[in-house]
Amino acid sequence: MKVLVIGANGQVGKHLVSQIQKTDELEAKAMIRKQEQASYFEDLGAETVLADLEKDDADAIAKAADGVDAIVFTAGSGPKTGSDKTILIDLDGAVKTIEAAKKAGVKRYVMISSFDTTREAIQSAPSSFSPYVAAKHYADVWLRGTDLDYTIIHPGALTNDPATGKVAAAENVERGEIPREDVASVIIAALKEESSIGKEFQVVGGSKPVQESVQSV
């Protein structure tokens, strides 16, 4: 299975591409904005493709998805940008990639969302954070309304701690932290596990091996 990683140059994305390239079943195609970002992925043996999530349209992203079997959306505007970038990347960017998947005939789609994207979460979030939660909320709604074979993953607070290989995953779990490296492992487990299709779950650090946790959701 060839996987287009959108947001490949981000922290989770880099872990994901690296881990994919170590598997026998998967291979990565890294979507990047700048050619100078390519060497990291080429050193891993991964294919790269240039596309700008913010500026390009769904047709251009569909071309980037040519030849892949699955798309993973790991992109994010980041905590230091304003609401404008949040809308353009976390909402419009996400929706464009969903539409691109449909145009490219790619059925499998994995969305990395926010921990809680419910209406209640939007209303209770601090004013500086609520636009991000709202963007993620509507991107999730858009994806649920398609006939794509989707999985929506809601990770807890992301850290750069070393991976533990163990998580807690369920429709609802207590808030907690999770290393970005473990999030990448969860994505790979979801891609391998057909039972994760049509499901969404929260995931934080825990005591069960990643694959076992994903199988149980």
C-alpha positions as CSV (number, residue, x, y, z in Angstrom):
1,M,0.0,0.0,0.0
2,K,1.4,3.4,-1.1
3,V,0.5,6.2,1.3
4,L,0.4,9.9,0.5
5,V,1.4,11.7,3.7
6,I,0.1,15.3,3.7
7,G,2.0,17.3,6.2
8,A,5.0,15.1,5.8
9,N,7.4,17.8,6.9
10,G,5.7,18.2,10.2
11,Q,6.8,16.5,13.4
12,V,4.2,13.6,13.2
13,G,4.6,13.5,9.4
14,K,8.4,12.9,9.6
15,H,7.9,10.1,12.2
16,L,5.2,8.6,10.0
17,V,7.2,8.5,6.8
18,S,10.2,7.1,8.6
19,Q,8.1,4.3,10.2
20,I,6.3,3.5,7.0
21,Q,9.6,3.0,5.2
22,K,10.6,0.4,7.8
23,T,7.5,-1.7,7.1
24,D,7.1,-4.4,4.5
25,E,3.5,-3.7,3.7
26,L,3.6,0.1,3.2
27,E,5.5,2.7,1.3
28,A,5.4,6.5,1.7
29,K,4.9,9.3,-0.8
30,A,5.7,12.6,1.1
31,M,3.8,15.7,0.0
32,I,6.1,18.7,0.6
33,R,5.9,22.4,-0.2
34,K,9.5,23.1,-1.0
35,Q,12.1,21.1,-3.0
36,E,14.7,21.7,-0.3
37,Q,12.6,19.5,2.0
38,A,13.0,16.5,-0.2
39,S,16.4,15.3,0.8
40,Y,15.2,14.1,4.3
41,F,12.6,11.8,2.7
42,E,14.7,10.7,-0.2
43,D,17.4,9.6,2.3
44,L,14.6,7.3,3.8
45,G,13.9,5.9,0.3
46,A,10.5,7.7,0.1
47,E,9.1,9.3,-3.0
48,T,8.3,13.0,-2.8
49,V,5.8,15.2,-4.6
50,L,5.5,19.0,-4.5
51,A,2.2,20.6,-3.7
52,D,1.1,23.5,-1.5
53,L,-1.8,22.6,0.8
54,E,-2.7,26.3,1.3
55,K,-2.4,27.6,-2.3
56,D,-3.1,24.6,-4.5
57,D,-6.6,23.5,-5.4
58,A,-8.1,20.0,-5.1
59,D,-7.1,19.1,-8.7
60,A,-3.5,19.8,-8.0
61,I,-3.6,17.7,-4.8
62,A,-5.4,14.9,-6.7
63,K,-2.4,14.9,-9.1
64,A,-0.1,14.6,-6.1
65,A,-2.1,11.5,-5.0
66,D,-1.6,9.8,-8.4
67,G,-0.7,6.2,-7.8
68,V,-1.4,6.0,-4.1
69,D,-3.7,3.7,-2.2
70,A,-4.3,5.8,0.9
71,I,-4.0,9.4,2.1
72,V,-3.1,10.5,5.6
73,F,-3.7,14.1,6.7
74,T,-1.3,15.1,9.4
75,A,-1.0,18.8,8.4
76,G,-1.7,21.6,10.9
77,S,-1.3,25.4,11.0
78,G,0.6,25.2,14.3
79,P,0.1,27.1,17.6
80,K,2.0,30.3,16.5
81,T,-0.2,31.2,13.5
82,G,-3.4,33.2,13.5
83,S,-7.0,32.2,12.8
84,D,-6.5,32.9,9.1
85,K,-3.9,30.1,8.7
86,T,-6.1,27.8,10.8
87,I,-9.0,28.2,8.4
88,L,-6.8,27.8,5.3
89,I,-4.9,24.7,6.5
90,D,-6.9,22.9,9.1
91,L,-10.3,23.4,7.4
92,D,-9.9,24.4,3.8
93,G,-6.7,22.4,3.4
94,A,-8.3,19.3,4.9
95,V,-11.5,19.6,2.8
96,K,-9.4,20.0,-0.4
97,T,-7.5,16.8,0.4
98,I,-10.8,14.9,1.0
99,E,-12.1,16.2,-2.3
100,A,-8.8,15.3,-3.9
101,A,-9.1,11.8,-2.6
102,K,-12.4,11.5,-4.3
103,K,-11.1,12.9,-7.6
104,A,-8.1,10.6,-7.5
105,G,-10.2,7.5,-6.7
106,V,-8.3,7.0,-3.4
107,K,-10.8,5.4,-1.0
108,R,-8.7,5.0,2.2
109,Y,-8.3,8.2,4.2
110,V,-6.9,8.8,7.7
111,M,-7.5,12.1,9.4
112,I,-5.4,13.3,12.3
113,S,-7.8,15.6,14.1
114,S,-7.8,17.3,17.5
115,F,-8.6,15.4,20.8
116,D,-12.1,16.8,21.1
117,T,-13.9,18.3,18.2
118,T,-17.4,18.2,19.5
119,R,-19.7,21.3,19.6
120,E,-19.2,21.4,23.3
121,A,-15.4,21.6,22.9
122,I,-15.7,24.6,20.5
123,Q,-17.9,26.4,23.0
124,S,-15.7,25.7,26.0
125,A,-12.3,26.3,24.4
126,P,-10.4,29.6,25.1
127,S,-11.0,32.2,22.4
128,S,-7.5,31.8,21.1
129,F,-8.1,28.0,20.6
130,S,-11.7,27.8,19.5
131,P,-11.1,28.7,15.8
132,Y,-8.8,25.6,15.6
133,V,-11.3,23.3,17.3
134,A,-14.1,24.7,15.0
135,A,-11.9,24.1,11.9
136,K,-11.2,20.5,13.0
137,H,-14.8,20.0,13.8
138,Y,-16.1,20.9,10.3
139,A,-13.2,19.0,8.6
140,D,-14.3,15.9,10.5
141,V,-18.0,16.5,9.6
142,W,-17.0,16.9,5.9
143,L,-15.1,13.6,6.0
144,R,-17.9,11.7,7.8
145,G,-20.3,12.8,5.0
146,T,-18.3,11.1,2.3
147,D,-18.2,7.5,1.1
148,L,-14.4,7.3,1.7
149,D,-13.0,4.5,3.9
150,Y,-12.0,6.9,6.6
151,T,-10.5,6.7,10.1
152,I,-10.4,9.8,12.3
153,I,-7.8,9.8,15.0
154,H,-8.1,12.2,17.9
155,P,-4.7,12.3,19.7
156,G,-4.2,13.8,23.1
157,A,-1.6,16.5,23.9
158,L,1.4,15.9,21.6
159,T,4.9,15.6,23.1
160,N,8.4,14.9,21.8
161,D,9.0,12.2,24.3
162,P,10.4,8.9,23.1
163,A,7.8,6.4,21.9
164,T,6.5,3.9,24.4
165,G,4.7,1.7,21.9
166,K,1.7,1.6,24.3
167,V,-1.4,3.7,24.2
168,A,-5.0,3.9,25.4
169,A,-7.5,4.1,22.5
170,A,-11.3,4.3,22.6
171,E,-14.2,6.4,21.5
172,N,-13.7,8.4,24.7
173,V,-10.6,8.4,26.9
174,E,-9.4,10.7,29.7
175,R,-7.3,13.6,28.5
176,G,-3.6,12.9,28.5
177,E,-0.4,13.2,26.5
178,I,1.0,11.0,23.7
179,P,4.4,11.1,22.0
180,R,4.3,12.1,18.4
181,E,6.2,9.0,17.5
182,D,3.4,6.9,19.0
183,V,0.8,8.8,17.1
184,A,2.7,7.8,13.9
185,S,2.6,4.2,15.0
186,V,-1.2,4.5,15.7
187,I,-1.7,5.8,12.1
188,I,0.2,2.8,10.7
189,A,-1.8,0.4,12.8
190,A,-5.0,2.0,11.5
191,L,-3.9,1.7,7.9
192,K,-3.2,-2.0,8.5
193,E,-6.4,-2.7,10.4
194,E,-9.5,-2.8,8.2
195,S,-11.7,-2.9,11.2
196,S,-10.7,0.8,11.8
197,I,-12.5,1.9,8.7
198,G,-15.5,4.1,9.4
199,K,-14.4,4.7,13.0
200,E,-12.9,7.5,15.0
201,F,-11.2,7.3,18.4
202,Q,-9.3,9.3,20.9
203,V,-5.8,8.1,21.8
204,V,-3.3,8.9,24.6
205,G,-0.4,7.2,26.3
206,G,-1.5,4.0,28.0
207,S,-0.6,0.4,28.8
208,K,-1.7,-1.6,25.7
209,P,0.4,-2.2,22.6
210,V,-0.5,0.1,19.8
211,Q,-1.8,-2.6,17.4
212,E,-3.8,-4.3,20.0
213,S,-5.4,-0.9,21.1
214,V,-6.3,0.0,17.5
215,Q,-7.8,-3.4,16.9
216,S,-10.0,-3.0,20.0
217,V,-11.7,0.3,19.0
